[in-house]
Amino acid sequence: MSDTLGTTRVAAGARPIFSGHYRSLWGFLLLGWLISYADRTVTGPVIAWMIANKAGFIGDASNPATLGGLVGSMFFAGYMLTQYAGGRLGDRFGHREMLVLSLLWAGLLTLVSGLVAGLVAFVAARVLTGLGEGVFYSNDRTMVMNHTPSARRTLGLGVVLSGLSIGLTVGLLATPYLIGWGTAGGLGGEAWRVPFWVFGVVSLVVALATYLFFRARGDRPLRLGPPALRLIAYSAPTAIAIVVLFVVAEALRWPEWLTALGIGVLAVVVTALVVRDVRRSGRADTLLNRNVWYVYIAFIAVMWNLWFFSFWSVQIVKETAQSSLVAAGLTAAFNAGAGIIGFPIGGWIADRRARAGKSRKPLAIACAVAHTLLAVAFGLSIMSGRPSLVLLGLILFTSGLFFNALQPIVHGITGDLVPDDQRGSVFGIFNLVAEIGAVASPVVSGILRDATGSWAPGVFTAAGVMAISVVFYALVRERIPAPTSA
């Protein structure tokens, strides 16, 4: 790990420094989250369309939900395994550089995802997309915390992260229409490619705009070459390992759960290498102490629920309410859209408590409990038999408010547990561990659906995972910032 990432450090005084206004920074990072999440969300509705129309490389599978979930998990395997590398490279070469690289990489590979032929090639393209998008998170969180006044940090984390919800909403709502556009244009069974082409081009435009924004607001030019080469060197063996695992599984006709288990083993190996690297660097006391591990593990539940509902909510609503794909997308978008309100509200309330010298942990616990109860209510609703779209949308929206408010609160707590110069690394490890939930959730939920004929077991599993996280949040010893004025 340390050899791949390199040992040469950039002197602290020579690092690129952002000199613009923090609110402008919030806006561009929000835009980055928006297009990144639209890029990754598109896969779920595309697979739902393939299943409904028996098209593409999913439609004729004997167990389409399981296979579709496995494809989603492959993306998140790539996304997860560059979390720490991205944060550490950002600490060394500059967080601005890593953000621009992530957007460029994601745009190019999203385009490629819409051009490839065959299941294996598509999986390879999505794995590579995930590897590039994985470096955005830790560098975004660090930029917000390092360049926002301390009294407004958690609000900033929430405002920027609302781009996630906007991107999810755009991905869920736009994809059926873009596929319809492709169908009307004569693409037939190949119409699923159109959303990838559109979002890929938009991603490249956003990457260019972000590059120009940062170049005009720093004390030195952006140097993308050195961190790009380091990232490629790190990502190449990871991508090969994931794709080879998938190819071997397809050739030997392994059950999908066994392939998912193989991904889990790979994730454990990479996590072990990260832990070894951190210990060798002498930062284990801050990055690997018991307190931060409680936060790392608790956030697995957030990623599990995020990508259970983001990946499968369209299909769940479509099947249980027997609605059209467009109506299901509109209903599912209530959950994603709730973040536009929930993210900034969670950050605003947390900042008010922090300015008064009060703990933010009770807020995190309350949000996790509320989401758990509402997820159970959603599961009971779909068990009742053809629930109304209004009821499903209302539950999804309400649970989304608490679920999304939780995230910036936890991010703020996490960032305050370590020194400023280690935030890229802590958020990298944080999301590396947490993404275990994103990798496991789509495929486990798909397996449960194919095995039981119902989505309810998957919903109750997501609620149970969130309930367990409450215990870990309760164990965290929060470091409360010194009280400040607004």
N, C-alpha and C positions, 0 to 999 in steps of 0.2 A: 504493500500500500504506500509506504513512505517513499520507496524508490520510484514508483510510478508517478506520484504527484510531484516529486522533486524536492530537494532540500534547500535550494537557493531562495533566500527570502529577500523581498524588496524592503529597503530601509523604510522605517515608519515615516520619516520626513519626506520621502520621495513618492509616496503613494498618491495617486490621483485623489483630489479633494473636490467634492461637490460644493459649488459656491452659489447655487441658485436658491430661490425661496422654497421653503419646505412644502408649501401648499401646491406649488407647481410640480414638485417631485411626487407628491401624492397623486396628482392627476395622471402623470405618465405611467406610474407604477400600476394604478388602477386600470389603465388601458392595456398594460401588459398582461395583467391577470385576466381581463375580459377575453382577449383573443386566445390566450393560452388555454383557458377553460372551454371556450367554444371549440377549439381544436380537439381537445380530448373527449368532450361530451358527445361529439358527433357520432362516435362509434356505437353507442347504445341505441339511438334511434335508427341508425343504418341497419344494425343487426335485427332490430324489431321489424323493419321493413322486409328484410330478407326472409325472416321466418314467416311473416304474413303472406308474402308473395312467392314463397318457395323459390327464391332467386339467389344468385350468387353462390358463394362457397359455404353458406350456412343453411340455406333454405332446404336442401335435400338431405341434410344430416338426420340420422335416426334420433339423435338427442340434441336438438338445436339449442335449447336453453343452456345446457351444460357446456357445449362447444362455444357458444357465444360468450358465456361468462369466462371461459378459459382465455379467449382472445383478449377480453378486457383485462384479465389478470396479467397477461403477458406484457401489456403496455405498462402496467404499474410495477411490474418487476423491474423494467428498465428505469422507470421514473424513480423508484425507491433507491436503486443502487448507486445513483450519482448524487444523492443528497449531501452526504458528508464531503465528497470530493468537491462539489460545487461550492460549499461553504468555506472549505479550507483554501481552495484556489482564490476565492473572493478575498479572504483575509490577506493573501499574499500578493495577488496581482491587481486587485481592485474590484469592488463590487459592481461598479458601472459596467466594466468590461464583461463580466459574467452575465449580467442581465441582457445586454445586447446580443451576446453569443447565443444565449438561450432562445431568444425570439427568432434570430436568423435560422438557427438549426431547426426549430420547430416548424417554421414556415416552409422550409425546403422539404422536410420529411413528410409534412402533411400533404403537400403536392404529390410527392412520390406515392403516398398511400392510395391516392386516387388513380394512379397510373399503372400500378402493378397488376399482374394476373396470377390468380391462384392463392390458396389459403396460406401456404408457407411464406410466400413473398409478402403478403399483406401483414402477417404477424411480424416478419422481420422489419418492415417499415414502421409498424406501430411501436415495436421495441426500441428502435432507434429514435423515434419521436420522443418517447418517454425519457430516454437517456438525456436528450437535450433539454427537455422541459424541466427535468429534475433539478437543475442547478439554479432555477429562478427563485425558488422559495426562500432558501437561506439568505441569499443576497438581497432580496427584496425586504425581508424582515429586518435585516441589519441596517440597510439604508434608511428605513423609516425611523428606527430607534436612534441611530447615530446623528441624524440630521433634523430631528424634530425636537422642539423644546420639551423638556421632561414632563411638564404639566399637561401636554397634549399627545404624548406618545401613544397611549392605548387607543385614543380616538383616531389617530393617524393609522394605526394598524388596522382598525376596523373599517375606516373609510376606504383605504386601499384595497382591503380584502373584499369589499362589496363588489369589486370587479369580477370576483369569482362568481358571485350569484348572477350578475348581469350576463357573464359569459355562459354559464349554465343555462340561463333562460333563453339566450339567443340560440345556443346550440340545440336545445330541445324544440324551440318553436320554429326555427328557420329550416332545420334539416328536412322535415316532411315536405315543406314547400319547395325546397331546392331539388329534392328527389322528384317531386311532381313536375317541376320545370324540366328536368332531364327526361322524364317520361314523355312529356309533351313534345320535346325536341327530337324524339325518335330513338332515344338510347335504350328503351325497353328494359331488359334485365340488368343493364349496365348503368342505369340511372343513379344508383347509389354512389357513383364516383363524383357526381357534381358537387356535393357539399365539401368534399375534401379539396377540390380544386378552388372553390370560392374562398374557403377559410384559409387555405394555404397562401393565396395571393394577398389577402388582407393581412395575414401575419407578417409577410415580408414588408408590406407598407408600414405597419406599426414598428417593425424592427428598424427601418430606415429613419422614421421620425424620432424614435428613442435615441438612436445614435447621434443624430443632429442635435437633439436636446442636450444630451450629456456633453457632447464635444464643445458646445458653446458655454458650458457652465462648469468648468474645471480648470485647475492650474496647469494641466498638461494634456496633450492629446490622448485619446484612447488607443491603447496598443492591444489589438485583439489576437495577434499572432501567437505570442508565447502561451497565454492561457488556453487558446484553442488547441494548440499542439498537445499540451498536458491533458486536456480533457479528452481528446481523441485517443491518446495513449491509454488513458484509464478506461474509456468506454469500449474500445474495440474488443478486448477479451471478454468483457461482461456481455456485450451483445452476442458474440459468438457462442458463449456458454448457454445463454437463454434460447437462442434459435436452434442450436444443436439439440438441446433438450426437447424442444417441441418437435423437431424433425424425427428424432429417434422414437419419440412417443407415437407419432403418426405412423411410422414404418412398422413398429412392433404392435400397434393397435392397443397401446396401454389405455386403461380407463383414465378419464380426465382427472379424477381425484388423485391418481398417482403422479400425473404430470404436475399438478398443483403442489403436491408434496415435494417434488423435486425442486420446484421454485423456492419453496420454503427452506429446503436444505441449503440452496445457493445463497439465500438471504442470510441465513445463520452464519455461513462461512464468511461472507462479506462483513457482517457485523462484527464477527470475531477479529477480522483483520483491522477494522476501524478501532476497536478497543485496544488492540495491541499497539497500533500507531499512536493513539492518544497517550497510552502509558509511557511509551518510549519518548514522547515529546515533553513529558513532565507536567502535563495538564490534567491528569486524572482526578486530582483533588477538586477541581472545579467542574469538569465536564462529565465525570463518571461517579460522582458521589451518590449516596443513597437518595438524597432529596431530588436531584434532577432525574434519577431513574424512575421515581414515582410519576413525574410529569411525562417522561417519555412513554411509559407503559400506558398511562391513563389515556393518552391521545390516540392510541390504537383504536379505541372505540369511536372517536370522531371520524377517523378515516374509514372505518368499517361502515358506519352509518352514511357518511357522505357518499360513498361510491356504491353502496347498496341502492339508495334512493335515486342517485343521479344516473346510474347505469340501467337500472331495471324499472324505475317508476313508470315509464311510458308503457312498457309491456304489462306491468301489473295492472294499471288502470284499464288498459285496452282489453285484457282478458276478463277481469272481474266485472267490469261495468259493461262489457260487450260494446265498446264504443269504436269509433274510427281512430286511425292513427293520429290525425290532426287533433281531434277532441281529447284524446289521451295525452298528447303533448301539451296542449293548453292547460289541462288539469295538473299534470306533473310539474309544470312550470311554476305553480303556486309555491311549491317547496323551495325551488331555487330562487324565485323572486323575493321570498321573504328575507333573504340575506341582504338585499338592498337596504332594508330597514334595520334588520337585526344586527348586522356587523357594526355599523357606526353607533347604534344605541348601546350595544354592549361595551364598546370602547369608551363612550362618553361617560357612562355610569361608573365604569372602573376608574377612569381618571378622576372623577369627583371624589371617590373614596380614597384614592392614592394621595390626592392633594390634601386631604384631611388627616392623612396618616393612618387610615383604616385599611384593613385587610380586603383583598379582592377575592380571596378564596371562597367565602360564602356565596358570592355571586356565581362562581363557576359551579359549585355544588348544586345550587338551586336550578340553574339552567340545565344541567345534566339530568337531574331528577324529573324536571318538567318534560324534557324530550322523551325520556324513558316511558313515562305514563302515556304520552300522546302517541308514541310508536305502538304501544300495546293497544290503544284505542283504534289505531289504523288497522292493525292485524285483525281485531275483532270485527271491524267493519267489512273487510274483504271476505271474512268467513261467513258473513250473514247471507251471502248470495246476491249478486248483482246490486251492489250499493249505488247510490246516486253519485253523479260526478260532483255535485255541489258539496255533499258530505265529505267525499275524499279530498276535494280541493281545500275545504276549510281545515281539515285535520292537518294536511300537508303544510298549509300556510302557517298555522299556529305553531306546530312543532318546529318549523323552519325558523321562526323568530327566536325561540330559545336556543336552538341548536347553533345558529349562526352567531348569536350574541356571545355564546360560550367561547368561541375560537379566539377573538382578539384578547379576551380576558386572560386566557391561558398563555397566549403569546407574550403578553406584557409581563406576566409572572415569570415566565421562562427567561426572557431577556434580562430581567433584573437579578437573576440568580448567578450571573457570571460577569467578569470584567468586560468593558466595552470592546476590547480588541479580540475577544473570543466569541463574540456573538455569532459570527458566520459559522464557526465550528459547532457551537451548541445547537443552533437551529438546524444545521446539517444532520447531526446525530438525532436530534428530536424527530425530524421528519423521516429519517432512515428507519427508525424503530416504528414510528407511527404508521408508515406506509405498509407495514405488515397487514394492517386492517384493509387497506385498499387492494392489496394483492389477493388476499384470501376472500374478501366479501363477494365479488361478482361470481367467482366459480363455485364457492360453497353454496351460495344462494341458488345458482342454477342447478346444482346437483340436487338440492332439497326440492326444488320445483319439479324436476323430472322424476324424482323418486316418489313424491307424494301426490303430484298432480295439483298442488296448491302453492300459492306464494306466501301463505300465512306462516309456515314454519320459518321461512327466511326473515320475515318481519319480526317475529318473536325472538329469533336469534339476535338480530340487530339490537332490539330493546334490551335483551339480557346482557350483551356485551357493554352497552352504555351503563347499565346498572352497576356492573362491576367497577367501572371507571370511577364511580362516586367514591368508593372506598379509597382508591389511590389518591384522589384529590384531597380527601380528608387528612391523609397522612403527610401532605406536603407542608414543609415549614417555609412559608413565604418570606421573602426579603422585601419589606415595605419601603419604598423610597421616602426620603425625608419630606415632610409636608411642605408644599409650595403654594404660592398664590397662582390664580389662573392667568 
